Amino acid sequence: MRITMIGSGYVGLVSGACFADFGHEVVCVDKDKSKIDALLGGKIPIFEPGLDHLVATNVAAGRLRFTTDLAEGVKDADAVFIAVGTPSRRGDGHADLSYVYGAAKEIAGAINGFTVIVDKSTVPVGTGDEVERIIRAANPDADFAVVSNPEFLREGAAIDDFKRPDRVVIGGDDPRALEVMQQIYRPLALGRSPIIEMSRRGAELTKYAGNAFLATKITFINEIADLCEKVGADVQDVARGIGLDNRIGSKFLHAGPGYGGSCFPKDTLALLKTSQDYDAPQRIVEAVVAVNDNRKRAMGRKVIAACGGDVRGKTVAVLGLTFKPNTDDMRDSPAIAVVQTLQDAGATVRAYDPEGMEQAKLVLDNVSYCTNSYEAMEGADALVIVTEWDAFRALDLDRVKSLLKQPVLVDLRNVYPREMVEKAGFRYTAIGR
């Protein structure tokens, strides 16, 4: 199949490279010339484990190429995937669909013969209807069908998620389009990944409902963690106790400083706006959003309390800035609120992250960025683990203690056993333990 991917960001680049690795002919299109030039030069604009090798292999094989010319990329495609950003719109939280609709208008003038237009971007219910209307208005004679095919990729594990998905959701009612989509995803048949067909609107809502449910699980266990601290229980025991119930499951039951990233924050907001538009309140999701927003600065106050209630004039070492490990994504990371809360209280912050510091510099001012974990903690009054990178899981605690002015360790990801840390002579603060 000949596939065109409009947008060469996280979703577009990963999806395009994986489709090419399946044997399809793929062209990735992006208006950002500097991004395309970088890709043509072999440089990957995002950090995702294994993506650099996957791209290089398929470019060398001639199955993957890059261009800024949308018309050239689209003209002979069997399927055109729209994989552009849908950030929260300033002021009201609605998904900003201007990039999606702009892409649709350009695609309309370039398609040749029957073409499947695929909404890969996360979009609110009814977006596919509008994409279809835009293309039809711009090119009344065009032969096309619009389907929804939401992505379910986890940053840091996106390639495996794409190649071994829990499910593939395809929303549409045109038999020709559904057959094209079945052929595109046929390589997954070996692993027997289920391909679920439904209405276009059902597929659009499935993406939002799934992310909102996962955000709810995270927020639920975080509030249970707060209760554990009050009653003297360990949230890890509680999470295991409920997670072994197969009706609940163990995933997304790890207490921490709150969810962040490119999906959960904006998607829960967009779902709320859709529910308001259709007068179908989502009160559970409303509570999830409010609790998570408040939690992030509360984690900063937790650090201050661990330092005796006052950090003015003190230095705090922060390990981990990205919203999760194995990515350089800083979007809505809990670390942003933690660092800003500490700074507002008068602390100096020294930080280290294996991949996220360049992105962190764009959103966090007056932070001393260090070259490794131990440099960050040298002379600091406390150490805080915000993101559970593997590199932070086996720190030399004796060395850590010798570098810190005060043996204070705040573990916002419950990486270390309390007994081990306290035996090493630290004052230890964790989440829900």
MILUM-101916 format. One line per 10 residues: number of its first residue (from 1); their letters; for each residue x, y, z of C-alpha. Coordinates in steps of 0.2 Angstrom, whole numbers, m for minus. Layout:
BEGIN
NUM	A	X/Y/Z  ...
***
This chain:
BEGIN
1	MRITMIGSGY	0/0/0  5/18/m3  3/28/13  6/47/16  8/53/33  3/72/35  13/77/50  30/71/55  29/73/74  28/60/87
11	VGLVSGACFA	13/50/80  16/53/62  35/48/62  32/33/73  17/27/63  26/31/46  42/21/51  32/6/57  21/5/42  36/6/31
21	DFGHEVVCVD	44/m8/42  29/m18/37  33/m16/19  22/m2/14  28/13/4  27/28/15  30/46/13  30/58/28  25/76/25  28/91/36
31	KDKSKIDALL	27/110/33  42/112/45  57/113/33  69/112/47  61/96/53  61/88/36  79/93/32  84/85/49  75/69/44  83/69/27
41	GGKIPIFEPG	100/71/36  97/56/47  93/66/63  77/62/73  68/77/80  61/67/95  68/54/107  60/37/106  70/21/110  73/12/93
51	LDHLVATNVA	66/25/82  82/31/74  87/14/69  69/10/62  69/26/52  87/23/45  83/5/40  68/10/30  75/25/22  90/14/16
61	AGRLRFTTDL	77/1/10  68/15/0  51/12/9  52/28/19  55/46/13  51/64/18  45/79/10  38/97/12  28/95/m4  10/89/2
71	AEGVKDADAV	3/88/m16  18/77/m22  16/66/m7  m3/64/m8  m6/62/m27  m4/43/m28  m8/38/m11  m20/24/m6  m22/31/11  m18/48/18
81	FIAVGTPSRR	m16/49/37  m19/66/46  m7/65/61  m5/84/65  m6/91/83  m22/95/92  m17/105/107  m29/112/119  m36/129/112  m31/144/123
91	GDGHADLSYV	m45/150/133  m58/136/133  m49/119/133  m56/113/117  m45/104/105  m38/116/92  m42/108/76  m35/121/64  m21/110/59  m32/95/55
101	YGAAKEIAGA	m44/106/45  m30/115/36  m23/98/31  m40/92/25  m41/107/13  m24/105/6  m27/86/4  m43/90/m6  m34/97/m20  m21/84/m22
111	INGFTVIVDK	m30/67/m21  m30/57/m37  m42/42/m38  m51/34/m23  m42/39/m7  m45/35/11  m42/50/22  m38/44/40  m39/54/55  m25/48/66
121	STVPVGTGDE	m24/63/76  m34/63/93  m50/73/88  m67/76/96  m83/68/91  m89/74/74  m71/79/67  m72/66/54  m89/73/48  m81/91/46
131	VERIIRAANP	m65/84/37  m77/75/25  m87/92/22  m71/102/20  m64/90/6  m81/88/m2  m83/107/m3  m65/110/m10  m66/96/m22  m84/90/m26
141	DADFAVVSNP	m78/77/m39  m66/69/m27  m68/50/m24  m63/47/m6  m69/41/11  m65/47/29  m61/35/43  m55/37/61  m40/27/66  m35/33/83
151	EFLREGAAID	m17/30/90  m14/21/106  5/24/108  14/26/124  29/37/123  44/27/127  36/11/121  28/17/105  36/5/92  31/m10/102
161	DFKRPDRVVI	14/m3/105  12/0/86  18/m17/81  10/m27/95  m6/m17/99  m19/m22/111  m31/m18/97  m33/m7/81  m49/4/81  m56/8/63
171	GGDDPRALEV	m71/19/62  m81/21/46  m94/14/35  m87/14/17  m83/m4/12  m69/1/1  m61/11/14  m63/m3/27  m55/m15/15  m40/m3/12
181	MQQIYRPLAL	m38/m1/31  m38/m20/33  m25/m22/20  m14/m9/28  m15/m18/45  m14/m35/38  4/m38/44  m3/m38/62  m13/m54/58  2/m64/63
191	GRSPIIEMSR	1/m58/81  m18/m59/80  m20/m41/86  m39/m38/86  m45/m25/73  m61/m18/78  m73/m9/66  m86/3/72  m94/20/68  m83/35/64
201	RGAELTKYAG	m90/44/79  m88/29/90  m69/27/86  m67/46/89  m75/44/107  m65/28/110  m49/37/111  m55/50/123  m64/38/134  m49/26/135
211	NAFLATKITF	m37/40/140  m50/47/153  m51/30/161  m33/28/162  m31/46/170  m45/41/182  m35/25/188  m19/36/191  m29/49/200  m38/36/210
221	INEIADLCEK	m23/27/217  m15/44/220  m29/49/232  m28/32/240  m10/35/243  m15/51/252  m26/41/263  m13/27/266  m1/41/273  m15/46/285
231	VGADVQDVAR	m20/28/291  m2/20/291  m4/9/276  7/6/261  0/11/244  10/m2/235  3/m16/245  m15/m9/242  m11/m7/224  m5/m25/222
241	GIGLDNRIGS	m20/m31/232  m33/m23/221  m23/m24/205  m23/m43/205  m41/m43/203  m43/m45/184  m58/m34/184  m46/m20/189  m29/m25/183  m12/m19/189
251	KFLHAGPGYG	m8/m6/176  m9/13/180  m10/9/199  7/17/203  6/31/215  15/47/210  15/66/208  1/66/195  m1/62/176  6/74/163
261	GSCFPKDTLA	12/72/145  5/75/128  m11/65/129  m20/64/146  m21/82/151  m27/89/134  m38/74/131  m47/75/147  m50/93/145  m57/90/127
271	LLKTSQDYDA	m68/77/133  m76/88/146  m78/102/132  m87/89/121  m98/83/136  m103/102/139  m107/104/120  m119/89/121  m126/92/138  m119/76/145
281	PQRIVEAVVA	m109/80/160  m94/69/164  m92/73/183  m80/59/186  m68/66/173  m71/84/180  m65/78/197  m50/69/189  m44/85/181  m46/95/196
291	VNDNRKRAMG	m37/83/208  m23/80/196  m20/99/193  m20/102/212  m8/87/216  7/94/206  10/109/217  5/99/232  20/88/228  31/104/229
301	RKVIAACGGD	24/107/246  28/89/251  46/92/247  46/109/257  38/99/272  52/86/271  65/100/272  58/106/288  44/118/281  56/131/274
311	VRGKTVAVLG	67/130/259  72/148/257  90/150/254  92/131/252  96/121/237  86/106/231  92/93/218  79/86/206  81/70/197  69/68/182
321	LTFKPNTDDM	60/82/173  51/73/159  33/67/163  39/49/162  55/40/158  61/36/140  55/52/132  61/70/131  43/76/132  40/90/145
331	RDSPAIAVVQ	22/94/141  12/96/158  26/86/167  23/86/186  41/92/188  37/109/181  25/113/195  36/105/208  51/115/203  41/131/202
341	TLQDAGATVR	33/128/219  51/126/226  57/142/217  42/152/223  47/146/241  64/153/239  74/137/234  88/136/222  85/121/210  98/110/202
351	AYDPEGMEQA	92/97/190  97/82/179  87/72/167  94/59/154  85/66/139  73/81/144  85/95/149  84/104/132  65/104/132  65/108/150
361	KLVLDNVSYC	75/124/147  61/130/136  48/130/151  59/131/167  69/147/171  83/149/184  87/131/185  105/124/186  106/110/173  119/97/177
371	TNSYEAMEGA	128/83/168  124/69/179  114/64/194  128/66/207  133/83/200  115/89/204  115/83/222  132/90/226  130/102/241  111/101/240
381	DALVIVTEWD	100/102/255  88/88/249  86/76/234  70/74/225  66/60/212  52/66/201  54/54/186  58/36/188  72/34/175  81/18/176
391	AFRALDLDRV	97/28/179  90/33/196  85/16/202  102/11/209  111/26/215  125/24/227  117/29/243  133/31/253  139/43/239  123/52/239
401	KSLLKQPVLV	124/55/257  141/61/256  137/74/243  121/81/251  122/94/265  107/86/273  102/67/271  85/71/264  78/60/251  60/63/244
411	DLRNVYPREM	55/49/232  40/54/222  40/38/213  42/25/227  58/19/218  67/14/234  62/3/249  60/14/265  70/1/275  86/2/264
421	VEKAGFRYTA	86/21/263  83/24/281  97/11/285  108/22/275  105/36/286  92/46/276  76/55/281  65/47/268  48/54/262  38/44/249
431	IGR	21/43/242  7/34/251  20/24/262
***
